[in-house]
Amino acid sequence: MPSSSCGDFCAFTAYTCETSRQRVCLEDLKINGGPVTLINGFAGNCVTQHLADAKYDWSKMCMSPSDDSGKDLDPDYIFVTEDIQVDCFVETAASKCLRTLVHLIPNLRRAEQPPLSRVDLVLRSPQNSTFSQRAGYALVNGVVEEFTPATEASDRIRLSILEPHRNIGMLQPDESMSGSKCSWFSMTVDECFLTERVTKTEKSLRVLLFPGPVRQRFNPAALIEPSPAGVGTYFSTNAEHVGAQAAAVAKGELSLQVAGPHLAGNGSPNLSWMTWYWPSEFLKAEFGLSPPAANESTINVNRSVNGKNSDQRATFEPQTNGLKVAVTDIGFSSPRIGARRIISLKVGGQISFSSLASAMGIPKLSAKTGFGPQFSRSMQKNVSVGTSSLRVLKRGSHELTFRFRDDFGKVRSRTIKVVAG
């Protein structure tokens, strides 16, 4: 039960905004609509071990957390943030981007802990931070009711999350060294050890914050490039593990990999859900679309394993300032979920090069861009090419490749899918 000395709930936390403004810090926290008393302290071995291997009862493995004076604590929840500086590319140069993991974990030593049904967080980015150090993009393991990113005007990050959870498999002691054990977020999801079945639903909150979603652009350093147009983007899922967003720039696809046990506890397929929210500016920059124009005819959502794609049914919900893409019934143990712009035309339909370029995330054509088709002889039979447009002559799905000069003057190729019916 909650500690009487803490009011409704209390939480052990390492960094509140009163103790540090040099990193992402916690300003306010509400659990299930009620206030929380925060206990400042340090993240000792107990917390670290629990985060690294959340499948075990950490209370049996290590000492309880303690406050700054060394006094043992027995809070209702443990709140921890982990900041990591990662190599990235911002605008015209290699840089460092701040990636922050946020965990709110029930204290497993306390019996009958109320499940998390709602969490309201107010965090702050480091003082005087630039774009690369601000939290503009969130990955979450619950239903996002509100996400307000940090911006140049305000360093506050607001998150309201409903029913945070993930379906996980419980490792047995003799399996602990088989494969790689991963926490919720992993850069190498393919290497995570997965049990065959879901054995429990973890009622903890997991959040990853980053400056922005990956941009569809080649950069000379071949580094992750967050998109300033994507500030306000979020991705949520109940999968056991989630990986970093990637961009297959050559074919204009944005994707994220998730992973989990193959089967549910009753032996049926373990099916996950995910929701993507893209601000209007990001949707326009990456796919050349407004929210009302996004649908199954203009964006293809697919899942793939070992490079073999399978179309995934998605719902597209235009919002006031963006688009929400929802997918359910995601099967396979470790699929990559991708979204790619497609062009739908009638046979004989014509489309301009500028419209094709916009759909491929190439914002503006000029003489320096040198945009033009790069078709095989067999493809030339399906398409009639003019000086500034093309016409599709044959029914079916066509992968059309175009050559252009990127922002840095290098000749690149990008492929778009055109469906003629």
SVG drawing of the C-alpha trace seen along z (x, -y; Angstrom):
<svg xmlns="http://www.w3.org/2000/svg" viewBox="-9 -32 40 55">
<polyline fill="none" stroke="black" stroke-width="0.4" points="0.0,0.0 1.2,-3.6 3.4,-5.0 1.4,-7.1 4.3,-9.5 4.2,-10.2 0.6,-11.1 -1.0,-9.3 2.3,-8.1 6.0,-8.8 8.7,-8.2 12.5,-8.0 14.0,-10.2 17.6,-11.1 17.1,-14.4 14.4,-17.0 14.7,-20.5 15.5,-21.8 18.7,-19.7 19.9,-19.8 19.2,-21.9 22.2,-20.5 20.3,-17.6 16.6,-16.5 15.0,-16.9 11.6,-16.3 9.5,-19.3 6.1,-17.7 4.7,-14.2 1.1,-12.9 0.1,-9.3 -3.4,-8.2 -4.5,-11.9 -3.0,-12.3 0.1,-14.2 3.4,-12.5 5.9,-13.3 9.4,-13.1 12.4,-11.9 15.7,-13.2 18.6,-10.8 20.9,-8.9 20.5,-6.1 22.4,-3.3 23.2,0.3 19.7,1.4 18.0,-1.0 20.6,-0.4 20.3,3.4 16.5,3.3 16.5,1.1 18.9,3.4 17.0,6.5 13.4,5.6 12.2,9.2 13.6,10.2 12.4,9.1 15.1,6.5 14.3,6.6 15.9,10.0 19.0,9.0 20.2,5.8 19.8,3.3 17.0,0.8 17.6,-2.7 18.7,-5.3 18.6,-9.1 21.6,-11.5 22.3,-10.8 22.4,-7.0 19.0,-6.3 17.2,-3.3 14.0,-4.2 10.9,-2.2 9.0,-4.4 6.0,-3.4 7.7,-4.1 11.2,-4.7 11.6,-7.4 14.9,-7.6 16.2,-9.5 19.2,-8.4 20.9,-10.9 23.2,-9.8 24.9,-12.0 24.9,-10.3 26.5,-11.2 24.2,-12.9 24.0,-15.4 22.3,-18.8 21.7,-21.0 25.3,-21.2 27.6,-19.5 28.2,-16.5 27.0,-17.1 25.9,-15.5 22.3,-14.9 20.8,-14.2 18.8,-11.0 17.0,-10.6 15.3,-7.4 12.6,-8.0 11.5,-5.1 8.7,-5.1 8.7,-1.7 6.5,-0.4 8.5,0.8 8.1,4.6 8.8,4.9 5.5,3.3 2.4,5.6 -0.8,4.7 0.7,1.7 -2.1,-0.1 -1.6,0.2 -0.6,-2.8 -3.7,-4.0 -2.5,-7.5 0.8,-9.4 1.2,-13.2 4.8,-14.4 6.4,-17.8 10.1,-17.6 12.5,-20.3 15.4,-20.2 18.8,-21.4 19.1,-25.1 19.9,-27.2 19.8,-24.1 19.9,-24.2 17.8,-22.0 20.2,-19.0 19.8,-19.0 16.0,-19.6 13.3,-16.9 11.1,-17.2 10.2,-13.6 8.9,-10.9 8.7,-7.1 6.2,-5.8 4.8,-2.5 1.3,-3.8 -1.6,-5.7 -0.4,-9.4 -3.1,-11.8 -0.8,-14.9 2.7,-15.5 4.1,-19.0 7.7,-19.1 10.5,-21.4 11.0,-24.3 13.2,-27.4 10.5,-29.4 9.9,-26.9 12.1,-24.1 9.1,-22.3 8.1,-18.9 4.6,-17.8 3.4,-14.2 0.1,-12.6 0.0,-8.9 -2.8,-6.4 -2.4,-2.7 1.4,-2.5 2.3,1.2 4.1,3.7 3.6,7.5 6.8,9.3 8.2,12.8 9.8,13.9 13.3,15.3 14.1,18.3 17.4,18.4 18.9,21.0 18.0,18.8 19.6,15.7 22.8,16.1 21.1,17.1 21.1,14.3 21.1,10.6 18.8,9.3 17.5,5.9 15.8,3.1 12.7,1.6 14.6,-0.6 17.4,1.1 19.5,-0.1 19.9,3.6 16.4,5.1 17.4,8.1 19.8,9.2 17.3,9.2 16.5,12.5 12.7,13.3 10.8,16.0 8.2,17.9 5.2,16.7 4.0,13.6 4.1,14.4 3.1,11.0 2.1,7.4 4.6,5.0 2.7,1.9 5.7,-0.5 6.2,-3.7 9.0,-3.9 9.7,-7.0 12.5,-7.8 13.1,-11.5 15.2,-12.8 15.4,-16.1 13.3,-14.9 12.4,-11.9 14.9,-10.8 14.9,-12.9 14.9,-11.4 18.1,-13.0 21.6,-11.8 24.3,-13.6 28.0,-13.4 28.8,-12.0 26.2,-9.2 24.8,-9.9 21.4,-10.0 19.8,-13.3 16.8,-14.5 14.3,-16.6 13.4,-20.1 10.1,-19.8 9.3,-16.7 9.3,-18.4 6.1,-17.2 6.2,-13.7 5.5,-10.7 5.4,-6.9 3.7,-4.6 3.4,-0.8 2.8,2.0 5.6,4.2 8.2,5.6 11.1,3.8 11.3,0.9 14.3,-0.3 15.5,-3.6 13.7,-5.1 15.5,-4.5 15.2,-6.0 15.7,-3.9 16.5,-7.1 17.0,-5.5 13.3,-4.3 11.8,-7.1 10.8,-4.9 10.6,-5.8 10.6,-2.8 10.8,-1.5 11.5,1.9 9.6,3.5 10.0,7.0 8.1,9.3 7.3,12.9 5.7,14.8 2.7,16.1 0.3,14.7 -0.1,16.6 -3.0,18.6 -1.0,19.8 -2.6,17.4 -0.4,15.0 1.0,12.1 -0.3,9.1 1.0,5.6 -0.3,2.1 1.4,-1.1 0.4,-4.7 2.5,-7.3 1.7,-11.0 3.3,-13.3 3.0,-17.1 1.7,-18.7 5.1,-20.3 6.9,-16.9 4.3,-15.2 4.7,-17.9 8.5,-17.8 8.9,-14.0 5.9,-12.9 4.6,-16.1 1.2,-15.7 -1.3,-17.6 -3.1,-15.6 -6.4,-15.2 -4.6,-13.9 -3.0,-11.0 -4.6,-7.6 -3.9,-4.1 -3.7,-5.4 -0.9,-7.9 1.0,-6.2 1.9,-2.5 2.4,-1.1 4.1,2.3 5.9,4.7 8.9,6.6 11.1,9.5 14.3,10.4 13.6,7.7 10.2,9.3 7.4,6.7 3.8,7.4 1.2,4.6 -0.2,3.7 -3.7,2.2 -3.5,-1.2 -6.0,-3.9 -5.2,-7.6 -6.8,-10.2 -6.2,-13.9 -5.7,-16.0 -5.8,-19.8 -2.1,-20.2 -1.0,-16.8 -1.8,-13.2 -2.2,-10.1 -1.4,-6.7 -2.6,-3.7 -1.8,0.0 -3.1,3.0 -2.6,6.8 1.2,6.5 2.5,10.0 5.9,11.7 8.4,11.6 10.6,8.8 9.1,6.9 10.1,3.5 7.1,1.2 7.7,-1.1 5.7,-4.0 6.4,-5.0 4.8,-7.5 3.1,-6.0 1.6,-7.7 -1.8,-6.4 -2.8,-7.3 -5.1,-6.1 -3.5,-4.3 -2.5,-7.1 -2.4,-9.6 0.3,-12.3 2.3,-13.7 4.9,-16.4 8.5,-15.9 8.0,-18.6 5.1,-16.6 7.2,-13.4 10.1,-15.2 7.9,-16.6 6.5,-13.1 10.1,-11.8 11.0,-14.5 12.9,-16.7 11.3,-20.0 12.3,-22.2 13.6,-21.5 16.1,-23.8 18.7,-23.7 21.2,-22.5 19.0,-19.6 19.3,-17.9 16.2,-15.8 15.5,-13.1 14.5,-9.5 16.9,-6.6 14.7,-3.8 15.7,-0.4 14.7,0.5 11.9,2.7 10.5,-0.2 10.7,-2.6 8.0,-0.5 5.6,-1.2 6.3,-5.0 6.3,-7.9 8.7,-10.6 8.5,-14.3 10.7,-17.2 9.0,-17.9 6.5,-15.2 5.7,-11.5 2.7,-9.4 2.1,-5.8 1.1,-3.6 0.6,-0.2 -1.6,1.0 0.1,2.2 2.7,1.2 5.9,-0.4 9.1,-1.2 10.4,-4.4 14.0,-5.6 15.1,-9.2 18.6,-10.8 19.2,-14.2 21.8,-16.2 21.3,-16.4 21.8,-19.4 25.5,-18.8 25.9,-18.5 26.3,-14.8 24.4,-12.8 21.9,-10.4 19.1,-8.1 15.7,-7.6 12.9,-5.3 9.2,-5.9 6.3,-3.5 3.7,-4.5 0.5,-2.4 -1.6,-2.8 -5.2,-1.4"/>
</svg>
